[in-house]
Amino acid sequence: MRYAMAIDTKKCVGCSDCVVACQTENNIPIGYSRDWITETVEGIYPGLHLEIRSERCNHCENTPCVRTCPTGASHIIEGGIVKVNHEECIGCGACIQSCPYDARYSHPEGYVDKCTFCDHRINNGQDPACVSVCPTHCMYFGDLDDPNSEISKIVSARKVKVLAPEAGTKPQIFYLV
Amino acid sequence: MKTTRRDFIKISSMGVGGLALSASPVLGWVPGFLKIDDVIPDDSKVKRTPTYCEICFWKCAGWTYTDEKGKILKIVGNDDDQHSNGRFCPRGTGGVGMYNDEDRLKTPLIREEKDGKQYFREASWDEALDLISKRLTEIGEEYTRECIALFTHGSGGKFLGNVLKAFGSGSISAPSYAQCKGPREVAFIATYGKGLSSPEPTDIRNTRCLVLIGSHIGENMHNGQVQEMSEAIDNGATIITVDPRYSTAASKSKYWLPIKPATDIALLLAWMNVIIKEELYDKEYIEKYTFGFEQLKNHVKNKTPEWAYGITTIKPDVIRKTAREMAGAAPAAIVHPGRHTTWYGDDTQRLRAVAVLNALLGSWGRKGGFYMSEKLHLKNMNTPEYPKMKHTWRDAHPGKYMLADLALASGICDATIPSVDRECSYKAWIVNGSNLLTTIPNRKNTIEAINNLEFMVVIDTMPAEITGYADVVLPECTYLERYDMLRTSKHRKPSVALRMPAVEPKYNSKPDWWIAKQLAEKLGLGDYVPYNDITELLDWQLKQIGSSLEEMQKIGVKNIDREYNDLYILQGEEHEFNTNTGKIELYATSFQQEGFDPLPNYTAHPEPLPGFYRLNYGRAPMHTFGRTTNNPNLTDLMDENKLWVNPKVAKEWDLSNNQEVWLENQDGVVSTFPIKVRITERIGKHSVYLVHGFGRFDKRLKRSYGKGLDDSELITNVMVDPIMGGTGMRGNFVTFITEDPKLKLVGNKARKRNKSGNSAKINNKQA
């Protein structure tokens, strides 16, 4: 089992529904977020290219955040989901520093928080909140180990890229370009 | 109990429906694995109630989830709903912020004066409604009841409108007509005998070519359309976007035509020229269904791509290529009519060109073009007939705007300012969910109209700027706290959707149906509201169609089989259009009768002077203009607008990113607040762009006050459409002011101008 997400940049309009859906689903306080939108514009008017991406924790295979955590609060669960045990977290921020994606933030209650792929929803057979709400259906979630899953099919059929490959973290969020 | 994944799969094979939705026996069918979003968590302390969204007019149906303490957890789409297909947009998802907003209006307010100083006093509902009833009656007696007007945007308008009609006035208007989609409606009625209304019947999901000319799907988050555009992208459809700005849609397009602003009609005529000259049009369709092809052919014969190149700056080969592309996809091609169509005052003619181009492509009534929508008609309880009215808003504009099919908000506003050549002026306004100071252009004029009123009631959820000018303010509860009329908007299938309260109204706020009923009773018009509680009306209406309130409370949305016709006009089928000729009028006989060009013509519009830039405004997907700019959840996504400036322009003015600038328009109006600069290649050198709805100037809007800039205060040049009275707002030009203008103009009138709405009104009244 290897959970992963693919996001089709050809369809994403950057509406931020994924962000607000994550906030309400996971009761994230206003002013904080586990996911966000990035826009990259290239070229000179009128020869332009725009890429819009919904970004979050990459649930990497090689996890500097877990390695640097002094208490073991950062850990990996079944399916490769990287999680933070809020009880064990002392909020030192070492993981925040080590993450090449800036995917973690300090929760006002003193612990570090991040995307969980909505594992509470996955356990109920649902997609993560961001995927389930996306009006453009640009996000795909599933098991990469299953060659018949929608995500396996789309990742093998389309040109994909990952963010910061040079960091060697083996990220599991794939951008369809 | 924690469910392991393996457990879940075992359960799901037995049917998730039984497990998760025991509360909803009617929902026998539940979407498959990894799609469901209406599973109630294991603890079952969570409740869901149906609603349809009120954050924009798309009115998506969904579910509000609340916990056992009555806290709203989230709002998600209803899978059976055609507007949302189970997915809400960011505004709908963040709709809970409208309920939680601590700046909401909390109790009725009455304007009072003491020692020459005006202020709002908190009042009881009874007191406030008594005063309204008394003042409306007095004004009706002193002048005429027809001099009372209602401005409305949103679901509550129906209730208030009925009371006003019962009282004796039919002047009911919404800025969404003359300030937005009016020209489009008139153009399509002239061509096809039918307006487009909402949601537009564009069959985007089946199209092979989508042409967006000044429409920016993706930034406008009209949910169903955004979803269908995404489906079209998946299906490999061609998108052609015409926009001086590199919009989100432009970035998804095979062709982006960065047109010179205000020249769209020239491009549309050139496309018609190519399609006719190269005989790419749908000959059978034109022959069978249309009127005036020869006149059109003759009209566009010289409108060549070379002619249009000089006007639009779009190269002739691109015009030809794109024309062939859409004709190649026809009839599965849509030249999208757009929504906010009031640009340059010749907007009805531009939209006529769009309508005619669609006819050449044979797309009206065809798969992948425009489908034939159907609406469920609900019965109404018996009420007395409305009194006959002698005057309407039209009397204030004799002989003008005869083709407008709805009342003009701006027309009523103008007719409130007394004039020697007018028989009577409006004396009282009821304003519901419509912040007229930012929705109607030329604010000075709007304020003058307000200052000529004897009485104004504003009903809103928020202390929008207009409330600062009211004599009585009534706090409406949000859509999450109330019942409303059933949603029956047209779609591929007729449907009905229920909105019911998920929670009790916060503070001392009330639903519009209740406000309208109380007011009716106080005015002696109780017979017009033949129910004690709105649930009686809803249940009665639903029973007439074989459903019930009880059923709808469980399912939220019910889709019904079509009754009248097919989704598409079948090949060769006889079809009569509701026009003078019974055909699609390429040549608009209704325009000819009224003395307007029966075929659209291009006319040149003014261009910016050196140092000035065209003021372009639009939308962001996470906001519905001012309606949401104080919403805590949505403000978290975007809390101010920025001014898009081309890098070359920025260099010329020595502007840097995030630098604050003020804008001054061609009439010397300076913005109240500054705006941060966003230097981007996504806009050309001749315009600047910002998102509408920011720069709020009422201090009671604590989160949004003074954040960003309000484009509407700079829209003082209004180009009125002679055909239907639409207010063209894209003919304004601005220049940058890099130092705080307030520091320069110490002690003079600029200071007064910068006061918030409330005090400005008071000053005006005293003056």
Boltz contact constraints between the chains, C-beta under 6 A:
constraints:
  - contact:
      token1: [A, 10]
      token2: [B, 233]
      max_distance: 6.0
  - contact:
      token1: [A, 11]
      token2: [B, 230]
      max_distance: 6.0
  - contact:
      token1: [A, 11]
      token2: [B, 233]
      max_distance: 6.0
  - contact:
      token1: [A, 13]
      token2: [B, 218]
      max_distance: 6.0
  - contact:
      token1: [A, 13]
      token2: [B, 248]
      max_distance: 6.0
  - contact:
      token1: [A, 15]
      token2: [B, 90]
      max_distance: 6.0
  - contact:
      token1: [A, 15]
      token2: [B, 221]
      max_distance: 6.0
  - contact:
      token1: [A, 15]
      token2: [B, 621]
      max_distance: 6.0
  - contact:
      token1: [A, 16]
      token2: [B, 90]
      max_distance: 6.0
  - contact:
      token1: [A, 16]
      token2: [B, 622]
      max_distance: 6.0
  - contact:
      token1: [A, 16]
      token2: [B, 637]
      max_distance: 6.0
  - contact:
      token1: [A, 17]
      token2: [B, 89]
      max_distance: 6.0
  - contact:
      token1: [A, 17]
      token2: [B, 90]
      max_distance: 6.0
  - contact:
      token1: [A, 17]
      token2: [B, 93]
      max_distance: 6.0
  - contact:
      token1: [A, 20]
      token2: [B, 90]
      max_distance: 6.0
  - contact:
      token1: [A, 20]
      token2: [B, 93]
      max_distance: 6.0
  - contact:
      token1: [A, 20]
      token2: [B, 94]
      max_distance: 6.0
  - contact:
      token1: [A, 20]
      token2: [B, 633]
      max_distance: 6.0
  - contact:
      token1: [A, 21]
      token2: [B, 93]
      max_distance: 6.0
  - contact:
      token1: [A, 24]
      token2: [B, 74]
      max_distance: 6.0
  - contact:
      token1: [A, 30]
      token2: [B, 632]
      max_distance: 6.0
  - contact:
      token1: [A, 30]
      token2: [B, 636]
      max_distance: 6.0
  - contact:
      token1: [A, 44]
      token2: [B, 681]
      max_distance: 6.0
  - contact:
      token1: [A, 45]
      token2: [B, 681]
      max_distance: 6.0
  - contact:
      token1: [A, 45]
      token2: [B, 684]
      max_distance: 6.0
  - contact:
      token1: [A, 46]
      token2: [B, 258]
      max_distance: 6.0
  - contact:
      token1: [A, 48]
      token2: [B, 246]
      max_distance: 6.0
  - contact:
      token1: [A, 48]
      token2: [B, 681]
      max_distance: 6.0
  - contact:
      token1: [A, 50]
      token2: [B, 251]
      max_distance: 6.0
  - contact:
      token1: [A, 123]
      token2: [B, 3]
      max_distance: 6.0
  - contact:
      token1: [A, 124]
      token2: [B, 39]
      max_distance: 6.0
  - contact:
      token1: [A, 125]
      token2: [B, 8]
      max_distance: 6.0
  - contact:
      token1: [A, 125]
      token2: [B, 12]
      max_distance: 6.0
  - contact:
      token1: [A, 125]
      token2: [B, 33]
      max_distance: 6.0
  - contact:
      token1: [A, 126]
      token2: [B, 36]
      max_distance: 6.0
  - contact:
      token1: [A, 127]
      token2: [B, 34]
      max_distance: 6.0
  - contact:
      token1: [A, 132]
      token2: [B, 37]
      max_distance: 6.0
  - contact:
      token1: [A, 133]
      token2: [B, 87]
      max_distance: 6.0
  - contact:
      token1: [A, 133]
      token2: [B, 93]
      max_distance: 6.0
  - contact:
      token1: [A, 135]
      token2: [B, 87]
      max_distance: 6.0
  - contact:
      token1: [A, 135]
      token2: [B, 89]
      max_distance: 6.0
  - contact:
      token1: [A, 135]
      token2: [B, 223]
      max_distance: 6.0
  - contact:
      token1: [A, 135]
      token2: [B, 226]
      max_distance: 6.0
  - contact:
      token1: [A, 135]
      token2: [B, 227]
      max_distance: 6.0
  - contact:
      token1: [A, 136]
      token2: [B, 230]
      max_distance: 6.0
  - contact:
      token1: [A, 137]
      token2: [B, 230]
      max_distance: 6.0
